[in-house]
Structure formats: structure tokens, C-alpha cells
Amino acid sequence: MHDTLAHLKKGERAVIMDVSSNLIPLKLLEMGCLPGNSVELVQVAPFSDPMYLNINGSHLAIRKETAIHILIEKVANE
Amino acid sequence: MSKQINVALIGNPNTGKTSVFNALTGLNQKVGNYPGITVEKKEGICKLPRGVKAHIIDLPGTYSLNASSLDENVVIELLLNKNDKDFPDIAVVVTDVENLKRNLLLFTQIKDLEIPTILVINMADRMSRKGISLDIAYLETHLKTKIALTSTRKKEGIDNLKELISNYKEISTQPCLDTTTIDLSYFDSLKKAFPNQLLYKLWLVITQDVNFGKTDRKEINAVNDFKTKSKTDLKRLQQKETIKRYQFINNVLKKGQTIDLSQAKDLRIKLDRIITHKVWGYLIFGIILLLIFQAIYDWSEVPMDFIDGIFASLSEWTKNILPKGAFTNLIAEGIIPGLGGIVIFIPQIAFLFLFISVLEESGYMSRVVFLMDRVMRRFGLSGKSIVPLISGTACAIPAVMATRNIENWKERLITILVTPFTTCSARLPVYLIIISLVIPKGRFLGLSYQALTLMLLYLIGFATAVFSAYILNKILKIKSRTFFVIEMPNYKLPLLKNVALTVVEKTKSFVFGAGKIILAISIILWFLASYGPGENFNNAEDIIRTKFATDNLSDNDLQQKIASYKLENSFIGITGRAIEPVIRPLGYDWKIGIAIISSFAAREVFVGTLATIYSVGNDDEATIKNRMAAEVNPILGGPLFTFASGISLLLFYAFAMQCMSTLAIVKRETNSWKWPILQLTIMSTFAYIVALLAFQFLK
């Protein structure tokens, strides 16, 4: 069982394991939200929503309701 | 004979595509609309080496050829339709050197349409700061293209780009990705069914829900039979396609691009830790808003007074120089004051667009969207609604168009419906003149009552917008999948040229758009006020002279009486008095009634209408304000504009939907008459009730 992107805390990094392509807009995939890519949570708005991410060099913000459909595996910060 | 080639500029948002366009075309550009839709169409002419002329189209920014908005549809419609007169001989894909990987996705898609494509890698001046180095020769070979490294900020690389465009025949049309590798069996059978068609093009036609109004129908219908796959299957294939494209791009960039992270200074992340912070972020946003409003009022005062003065003397001058008569009156009393009423907005509109375009160009607007999304969602809006709501203070028309990047239809619709409540600049002259008439001059804590009233009206407008969004969100039963993605672009110092062009363009379209309506209305009003049916109007002079024969009036007073009797019996007077019963409970007389009716064309007409009505038959040079102050309430006696009737009028203008152009835009953007009609009835009824209550309580 993987964590979802919504579990990521500010400053943490992870690798995207899987995205439920039915629930995730194609646009997000095209912006780099694909399995294998790395993701870092840069900043969160109040109530941790929306989330400001750095996915594979793309800086973008998505809502929590989208983030729960993206499975990740956390990477320990070196 | 000089030859003209079509060049399409394509690229992701925030890559500086428009800067490249401005650098290529300079002032040789025009902005129009694509026929039937409100998507901006920017085109321009650029002279290339060897006498070649290029017709350049700046296509709307898009992340990929899989369109998810009206703006993006424009791109794909053009690229799929060889018969379009704008079909490009060559495509120029503009990318940002910092986001090369993601930007190349679109590039590979365009290459696969087998259109000759040049790759522009823009913002090259940032390379060393980010520790990026590129092997251009390697990239050119493996991406099968020619590359122009440009920096519009430093004006570098543009000549090289022009040179490459002029040699467009030498650019390869080889695709990047073999479409069949996405799904061998599916594409093989597709190929067998349509042996003469480009596979990727077919694939796009199958997967897009685009209205292919302009493309060849027959071809599409044939393809429609081929939609055997379910939507889910198609989407899975699209995901596979995207992965394949990234694999290709990663392979090329592995050798073609090196990034030395130790050299990279990421200012964006550092800045964003403060600018998007839970506390500091909101504080900074508040201060910026405050500064903007302060600046708009302070800076525009001088030019506005100046314009006011010019039109007053112009009107006077016309009267003196032209022979006396109906035509002179039309110009001096109808047209010039009417036009003055619109030109006077130019300073404020220009400043407002200046700030909005600086906020957008710098990348700050995306941060505001991020900060506000959660708050706005409570009210059924999106973080992206903040942009329309802020630009709505300039004009609801561009604001309604700015809702286009809200992906969720329900959130977008609600934003469109409530945006007209924000205090647009057309309400301003109405507010200003009425406030100066009915609000006393005193000060409270150093702030004048008049300025406070004005600020209160802005707050009321914004609060009503948000509150009605909340109600609409509860009432409207629209199912739409929420999804929200916004890019946080790098901070950039806005380019002066881009900002200036936006300000000029937007101001121009506002002035000419509204100017036409105001001109027409002031001419019509003047006619209606200067002519009337029947005996009463034609014999006004005799009737009044007989009536006051014994009163020994001075000649001047007598003329005044005749003029007002004429006005009352003119076409406009008759109409006005017919509607008077409806508006009397609000504290207005028939002249205000006429001004309100004509305001339904556009609010700013209010002052011009009163100016026209009051100046007909009046020769003195009194200002509109003095004339309004002198008006007497026909029933109660005493001044017509009292605190009660003034407040009632202010509230009426705050809430009523009185702008035909906005209604027309709403109709176009929602593609239905239902919404604009709903908007018109609900807003105007609400305005009537509030104004009625205000007057009845205050009088």
C-alpha cells in the first residue's frame, strides 16, 4: 500500500508510483505527473490545500482532491 | 514579387512566446477575434532576409495538442486544417530553457503532424544562472529541427530566428514519434482503413472533442466510425502516448542538456516560501491591492481633470465657431459631452490594466490564485476567479473573458454570473457625481466621508459578488468534475514593451467599444429631447407666453420656462413621464428615469445623458453638477438629489445589470441566452428592491 501525494509534508520528496488515469486530467500528466518522476512539496496553502509541487522540474499547484489519486513512495531526505 | 509565408507561433504559457512575437513584429501587429468566438487572434507582419515577408500568428498558449479549453481548440483546429488560409508553412515552437523537458512535449506533437517546425529556446540569458548547458548540434540532429537560442530580454537571437524562418524549405518534416508504437494493433488497423492519412492526425481527430467546424467534414465523419474504443481506453492510450513522448525527450536531453545543480540558484522557491506563506502571503497581497487602488485614484486625478476641462472648452468653442442651429447643438450638446464621458475614463482604465498586466507578467498572479483557491472554493468559486474579480474593477467584459482558464464549468459559470457585481470603472463617474452631491464634505479620522463612501461601494460590490456566488453554489445543480492545475511560473521582471502593448490594446478596445455605443446613444437622446409630437411641443412658446403673460417674467426666466416645457413634451419627456410612477418610490424624477433607461446600454451613459437632457435649451456654462444640484423635486419641492434619493441611486447602480456589452459577452461565453437573461432580471430586481428600501427608510 502506497501513500498518496496528499500525505506528503512540506519539504518532503517522493517518487510517483502510479496515477489513476481515469481521475487525473490528461493535462496534469502532460505537465509531468507520470510514474517514475520525482515530486517535492514546496508549499501548502492553509488547510494544506491547494498544494504547491515541484514535479520533475515543473512548478505547479493542484488541489488535495486531485492529490489523493496520485500514489507515491517517499524518499528520505539526504 | 515578394512572397508571404504563414508562420504559426506556438508554445506553452509563460515561455515568453508573446515577447518573441512582439520582437518579430514590433508595432506591425493587430489583435482581432477568431470568427464566432472571443478568443483573441494576434497576428503581425515581419520582414525577413531576402525579401521574404512572414505573416505571423501568435496562437494561444497551450501545454499540448490535447485541447482542454476554447483557446487551445484554436491551435489544434488551425493545425489540422490544411485549407485554412492561415495554415502555417512553418511552425515556430517557443520553449523556456528552464522547462525544456516539459515544453518539448508540445514540440514533438507538432513535429508529428509533419509540419516544418523550428525550435526556439527562449530566455537563454538565464542558462548560466541555472547551470544549464546545451549541445545545440546534438539537439538539432536528434529533434530533427533547427534551433534558435533567443533572449527577448537582451534582444538576442531574433535575427538568427528570422534567418531560419526564411529558409523554411530546408526544415525537416520528419516526425519524432512513430505513432504506431502507442498501440500496434489499433494503429495498424487504423492505417489500413485510411491508408492516405497521417496517423497522428487521425489519432488527434479521434481523441479530441473539438468542434471541427472548419475542417473537412467528410474526412471526420469517416473517422467517427472508427471510435470503437471506449473513452477510458482512449485515455489510457493517451497516457501511454505521453509516457512515450517523455521517454523520447528524456533520451535526447540526456546527452543534449547538462544541468549543473550546484550552479543553479532557485530564487523562485526562496521567494515562494514568503510570497505564498500562510500569513505573509496574504499580508503582501493585501498591501499590493491597497497600493493599486491608492495609485489609481491618486494618479488619475490630474489627467481626468485635464480631460474634463478640454471637453468643456471644446463644447464651448464649437458653439462659438459654428453657426447657430440644430446641427451645432447636436455636436456641442449631444456628441461632445457624450464622448467626454468616455474619454475621461482613459487614465483609470489604463492604470488598472497597467497593474493587472504587471501582476500577470511577473508571475505573481499565479501565487494569488494559489493563496485564494481554498477561500474562494467556500463560495463556489475557484482560486482562478480572483483574476476576473480583480479585473472586473476595470471592466466586466475582459473579466468575463478571463474566466476561460477556470477548468471547472460550475466554478466558471458562477464566476461569470457574479463578476458584474464588482465595481467596474463605468460605475465610477456615476458614483463620483452623486457622492459629491449628497455626501457631506467632513472628515473622519482624516479620511473624507466622500472617499469612505466610495470605498464602501467597492466593498459592497465585492461582498455581493462573493455572497451571491455562495447562493448560486447552493442552488445550481451542475455536475462537473473538479480539477485544478495551475503552473507557478518563474518570477520575471515584466518587459516594458509587453506591458505597454497590453495597456494600449486594452484601453483602445474599451474606448472604441464603449465609444460607439455612447456616441449613438447621445445622438438618439439629443433628437428625442429636441423634438416632440403634437401641438404641445410645437406651440410651446405660445402656450408659455400666454400662461405667464400677466406674471411679468424676465426674458431669461421666460426662455427657461419655454425650454423646460418643450423638454417635458418632447419624445423623451413623454416616455420619461410614462415610466415615472415606477421609479418615483425610489426617489427619482423622470429625467433620472431616462438616464437609467439609457444606462442599460452602458452605465457610463448616465452622466452623459443627464448632461444632454439638462443642457438642451440651456445656454449657460454651468457644470452638470451645478445643474443637478439645482433640480427640484416635482412633488415634494426641495432639491431632487437628497441624501435619501442619492443613496438609493448609488445602490441601484451598484447592483443593477446595466451593460449590454457584458450581457453579449456572457451570452457568447456561456453559449446560451439563459444565463445573461437570468443575470439581467435577478440583478435588476434586486437593485430595484434595495434602492426602494433605502429611499423609503432614509427619506
Interface residues (C-beta under 8 A of the other chain):
Chain A: V19 S21 N22 P25 L26 K27 L28 L29 E30 M31 G32 L34 P35 V42 Q43 A45 P46 F47 D49 P50 Y52 N54 N56 G57 S58 H59 L60 A61 I62 R63 E65 T66
Chain B: Y63 S64 N66 S68 E98 N99 K101 R102 L105 T232 K235 R236 Q238 Q239 T242 I243 Y246 R268 I269 D272 R273 T276 H277 K278 S366 V369 F370 L371 D373 R374 G383 E407 T482 F483 F484 V485 I486 E487 M488 P489 N490
